């Protein structure tokens, strides 16, 4: 039987009794909280309430997108929170219909109007949509937004190594991160290796596989050992491998649970047993073929 206890040399990171949110330093030196809050499928009119719960729980990074239809609610939640603008890391994404140079600039302006912000912390191209052949022009628009100081960092989502190679050959600014589907059942080794080798951070969307792997006996055993839930164990597995995560929920208790993962550490046995759950199982579409 595997032993899934703490490392003996594990040190808790606390300041004045509070856990310190780990950060990832991106390749342009901007720091992003390693745990963010995803707002996919959260209605605009619910966003302020739900994100308010996230702020109460300690999240300081919000991941939205124009296609989510809740940027206005995200902006309102920031206002309602009373937090200073610089205390909240805000990400949004360029949708497929808005790809192209001029189109991307207009879409960014629209997102900023809805968010009610003067600048964005991170702006991503949502999908490569390779058949459109517009993502290079879109990226050049993001480069302009970055050089103009309207966004602190620019990156991509769902890009494959061949898409990233095109940007490297035709553009000037390297993406700071690639937001991809990543969870124990789908670990995308090739793209993860590419990003590691090229100093591009990995941000995991659907880091919990929408609960599809929760029934694993391995996860249940590890969770019981640490007095945590299977979801918390999976999220901790991500953290210890350096990935940025954006779990989503509209349930107040689960929102709090998903960030309560800083007070334990998985040992090597636990990490390897979770990694062994790889099954090539996608929750979302394949970026190589996704056109919408």
C-alpha positions as CSV (number, residue, x, y, z in Angstrom):
1,X,0.0,0.0,0.0
2,X,1.4,3.4,-1.0
3,X,2.0,5.9,1.8
4,X,0.7,9.3,0.9
5,X,1.8,11.4,3.8
6,X,3.6,14.8,4.0
7,X,7.3,15.3,3.2
8,X,9.2,15.6,6.4
9,X,10.8,18.8,5.2
10,X,7.6,20.5,4.1
11,X,7.4,24.1,5.3
12,X,4.1,25.9,5.4
13,X,4.2,29.3,3.7
14,X,2.3,31.7,6.1
15,X,2.4,35.3,6.9
16,X,0.7,36.4,10.1
17,X,-1.2,33.1,10.1
18,X,-2.5,33.4,6.5
19,X,-1.5,31.2,3.7
20,X,0.5,32.9,0.9
21,X,-0.9,32.5,-2.5
22,X,1.8,31.1,-4.7
23,X,2.6,33.0,-7.9
24,X,4.1,32.1,-11.3
25,X,6.5,34.6,-12.8
26,X,5.8,34.7,-16.5
27,X,8.5,35.2,-19.2
28,X,7.9,38.9,-19.2
29,X,8.4,39.1,-15.4
30,X,4.7,39.7,-14.7
31,X,3.5,37.5,-11.8
32,X,0.1,35.7,-11.9
33,X,-1.5,34.0,-8.9
34,X,-1.2,30.3,-9.4
35,X,-4.8,29.7,-8.4
36,X,-7.4,31.7,-10.3
37,X,-11.2,31.6,-10.5
38,X,-12.8,30.5,-13.8
39,X,-16.2,32.0,-14.7
40,X,-17.2,29.9,-17.7
41,X,-21.0,29.3,-17.7
42,X,-21.6,31.8,-14.9
43,X,-24.4,34.1,-16.1
44,X,-23.7,37.8,-16.3
45,X,-26.3,38.7,-13.7
46,X,-24.9,36.0,-11.3
47,X,-21.3,36.9,-11.8
48,X,-21.0,39.6,-9.2
49,X,-22.5,37.4,-6.4
50,X,-20.4,34.3,-7.3
51,X,-17.2,36.2,-7.9
52,X,-17.9,38.0,-4.6
53,X,-17.8,34.6,-2.9
54,X,-14.5,33.9,-4.7
55,X,-13.0,37.1,-3.4
56,X,-14.2,36.3,0.1
57,X,-12.4,32.9,-0.2
58,X,-9.1,34.5,-1.2
59,X,-9.0,34.4,-5.0
60,X,-7.4,37.4,-6.6
61,X,-7.3,36.2,-10.2
62,X,-10.4,36.0,-12.5
63,X,-10.5,34.3,-15.9
64,X,-13.2,35.3,-18.3
65,X,-13.7,35.6,-22.0
66,X,-15.8,37.6,-24.4
67,X,-17.7,34.5,-25.4
68,X,-18.7,33.8,-21.8
69,X,-21.0,36.8,-21.9
70,X,-20.2,37.9,-18.4
71,X,-17.5,40.5,-18.7
72,X,-19.8,43.2,-17.4
73,X,-20.6,41.1,-14.3
74,X,-16.9,40.5,-13.7
75,X,-16.2,44.2,-13.8
76,X,-19.1,44.9,-11.4
77,X,-17.8,42.2,-9.0
78,X,-14.4,44.0,-8.9
79,X,-16.1,47.3,-8.1
80,X,-18.4,45.7,-5.5
81,X,-15.4,44.0,-3.8
82,X,-13.8,47.2,-2.8
83,X,-10.4,45.7,-3.8
84,X,-7.9,48.0,-5.4
85,X,-7.5,47.4,-9.2
86,X,-3.9,46.2,-8.8
87,X,-5.0,43.6,-6.3
88,X,-7.0,41.7,-8.9
89,X,-5.4,39.9,-11.9
90,X,-8.0,39.9,-14.8
91,X,-7.8,37.7,-17.9
92,X,-10.0,37.8,-20.9
93,X,-9.9,36.2,-24.3
94,X,-10.4,37.0,-28.0
95,X,-13.2,35.0,-29.5
96,X,-12.9,33.2,-32.9
97,X,-15.4,35.5,-34.7
98,X,-13.2,38.5,-33.9
99,X,-9.9,37.2,-35.2
100,X,-7.9,39.4,-37.5
101,X,-5.8,42.5,-36.8
102,X,-8.5,45.3,-36.8
103,X,-11.2,42.9,-35.6
104,X,-9.1,42.0,-32.6
105,X,-8.4,45.6,-31.6
106,X,-12.1,46.3,-31.8
107,X,-13.0,43.2,-29.7
108,X,-10.5,44.2,-27.1
109,X,-12.1,47.7,-26.8
110,X,-15.5,46.0,-26.4
111,X,-14.2,43.8,-23.7
112,X,-12.7,46.7,-21.9
113,X,-15.9,48.7,-22.1
114,X,-17.8,45.8,-20.5
115,X,-15.2,45.2,-17.8
116,X,-15.0,48.9,-17.1
117,X,-11.2,48.7,-16.7
118,X,-8.3,50.9,-17.9
119,X,-6.0,48.0,-18.5
120,X,-6.1,44.2,-18.7
121,X,-3.6,41.9,-16.9
122,X,-3.7,39.1,-19.5
123,X,-5.3,38.8,-22.9
124,X,-5.4,35.5,-24.8
125,X,-6.4,34.3,-28.3
126,X,-9.1,31.7,-27.3
127,X,-8.5,29.1,-30.1
128,X,-6.1,29.0,-33.0
129,X,-8.8,28.1,-35.5
130,X,-6.1,27.1,-38.0
131,X,-8.4,27.0,-41.0
132,X,-9.1,30.7,-40.7
133,X,-5.4,31.5,-40.9
134,X,-6.0,34.6,-38.9
135,X,-4.3,33.9,-35.6
136,X,-1.0,35.5,-36.7
137,X,-2.8,38.8,-37.5
138,X,-4.7,38.5,-34.2
139,X,-1.4,38.0,-32.4
140,X,0.1,41.1,-34.0
141,X,-2.9,43.0,-32.7
142,X,-2.2,41.7,-29.2
143,X,1.4,42.7,-29.6
144,X,0.3,46.3,-30.3
145,X,-2.0,46.3,-27.2
146,X,1.0,45.0,-25.2
147,X,3.4,47.6,-26.6
148,X,0.8,50.4,-25.9
149,X,0.5,49.3,-22.3
150,X,-3.1,48.4,-22.5
151,X,-2.4,44.8,-21.4
152,X,0.3,43.6,-19.1
153,X,0.8,40.3,-20.7
154,X,-0.4,38.4,-23.8
155,X,-0.8,34.7,-24.4
156,X,-2.8,32.0,-26.1
157,X,-5.3,29.3,-25.4
158,X,-5.6,25.8,-26.9
159,X,-2.5,26.3,-29.2
160,X,-0.6,23.3,-30.4
161,X,3.2,23.2,-31.0
162,X,2.8,23.8,-34.7
163,X,0.7,27.0,-34.0
164,X,3.3,28.2,-31.5
165,X,6.0,27.6,-34.0
166,X,4.2,29.8,-36.5
167,X,4.1,32.7,-34.0
168,X,7.7,32.2,-33.1
169,X,8.7,32.5,-36.8
170,X,6.4,35.4,-37.8
171,X,5.9,37.5,-34.7
172,X,8.1,39.4,-32.1
173,X,6.6,38.7,-28.7
174,X,6.5,35.2,-27.2
175,X,3.3,34.2,-25.5
176,X,3.6,34.2,-21.7
177,X,1.3,31.2,-21.3
178,X,-0.8,28.7,-23.1
179,X,-4.2,27.9,-21.5
180,X,-5.0,24.3,-22.4
181,X,-7.3,21.5,-21.2
182,X,-5.2,19.7,-18.6
183,X,-6.2,17.2,-15.9
184,X,-5.2,13.7,-14.7
185,X,-7.0,12.0,-17.6
186,X,-5.5,14.3,-20.3
187,X,-2.0,15.5,-19.7
188,X,-0.9,16.6,-23.2
189,X,2.7,15.6,-22.7
190,X,3.9,16.9,-26.1
191,X,2.6,20.4,-25.7
192,X,3.5,20.6,-22.1
193,X,7.1,19.7,-23.0
194,X,7.1,22.2,-25.8
195,X,5.9,25.0,-23.5
196,X,8.4,24.1,-20.8
197,X,11.3,24.1,-23.3
198,X,10.2,27.5,-24.6
199,X,9.5,29.2,-21.2
200,X,5.7,29.4,-21.8
201,X,3.7,28.7,-18.7
202,X,0.9,26.2,-18.7
203,X,-2.5,27.2,-17.4
204,X,-5.0,24.4,-17.0
205,X,-8.6,24.9,-17.9
206,X,-11.0,22.2,-16.7
207,X,-8.3,21.2,-14.2
208,X,-10.8,18.8,-12.5
209,X,-12.0,17.2,-15.7
210,X,-15.5,18.3,-14.6
211,X,-15.5,15.6,-11.9
212,X,-15.0,12.7,-14.4
213,X,-12.0,11.3,-12.5
214,X,-13.3,11.7,-9.0
215,X,-14.3,8.1,-8.6
216,X,-10.7,6.8,-8.9
217,X,-9.8,4.6,-5.9
218,X,-6.3,6.1,-6.0
219,X,-7.7,9.6,-5.6
220,X,-10.0,8.4,-2.8
221,X,-7.1,6.9,-0.9
222,X,-4.9,9.9,-1.2
223,X,-7.8,12.3,-0.3
224,X,-8.6,10.2,2.8
225,X,-4.9,10.2,3.9
226,X,-4.8,14.0,3.8
227,X,-8.4,14.6,5.0
228,X,-9.1,16.4,1.7
229,X,-11.5,15.9,-1.2
230,X,-10.5,14.3,-4.5
231,X,-10.8,17.7,-6.1
232,X,-8.4,19.3,-3.6
233,X,-5.9,16.5,-4.2
234,X,-6.1,17.0,-8.0
235,X,-5.6,20.7,-7.7
236,X,-2.7,20.2,-5.4
237,X,-1.1,17.8,-8.0
238,X,-1.3,20.7,-10.5
239,X,0.3,23.2,-8.2
240,X,3.2,21.0,-7.4
241,X,4.0,20.6,-11.1
242,X,4.0,24.4,-11.5
243,X,0.8,24.8,-13.5
244,X,-1.5,27.7,-13.1
245,X,-5.1,26.5,-12.4
246,X,-8.5,28.1,-12.9
247,X,-11.1,25.9,-11.2
248,X,-14.7,27.0,-11.6
249,X,-17.8,26.6,-9.5
250,X,-20.9,28.5,-8.7
251,X,-21.2,26.7,-5.3
252,X,-20.0,28.8,-2.4
253,X,-18.6,25.8,-0.4
254,X,-16.8,24.3,-3.4
255,X,-15.4,27.7,-4.3
256,X,-13.8,27.8,-0.9
257,X,-12.6,24.2,-1.0
258,X,-10.9,24.7,-4.3
259,X,-8.5,27.3,-2.9
260,X,-8.0,25.5,0.4
261,X,-5.1,23.5,-0.9
262,X,-2.1,25.3,0.5
263,X,-1.8,23.5,3.8
264,X,-0.7,20.1,2.6
265,X,1.8,18.5,0.1
266,X,1.6,15.4,-1.9
267,X,4.6,13.0,-1.8
268,X,6.2,11.3,-4.8
269,X,4.1,8.2,-4.5
270,X,0.9,10.3,-4.6
271,X,2.1,12.4,-7.5
272,X,3.1,9.4,-9.6
273,X,-0.2,7.6,-8.9
274,X,-2.2,10.6,-10.0
275,X,-0.1,11.0,-13.1
276,X,-0.7,7.4,-13.9
277,X,-4.4,8.2,-14.4
278,X,-3.6,9.6,-17.9
279,X,-6.2,8.2,-20.4
280,X,-6.2,10.6,-23.3
281,X,-9.7,11.6,-22.3
282,X,-10.8,15.0,-23.6
283,X,-13.6,17.0,-22.0
284,X,-13.5,19.7,-24.6
285,X,-12.9,19.9,-28.4
286,X,-9.6,19.0,-30.1
287,X,-7.8,22.3,-31.1
288,X,-6.5,20.7,-34.3
289,X,-10.0,20.4,-35.7
290,X,-12.1,22.9,-33.7
291,X,-13.6,25.6,-35.9
292,X,-16.4,27.8,-34.6
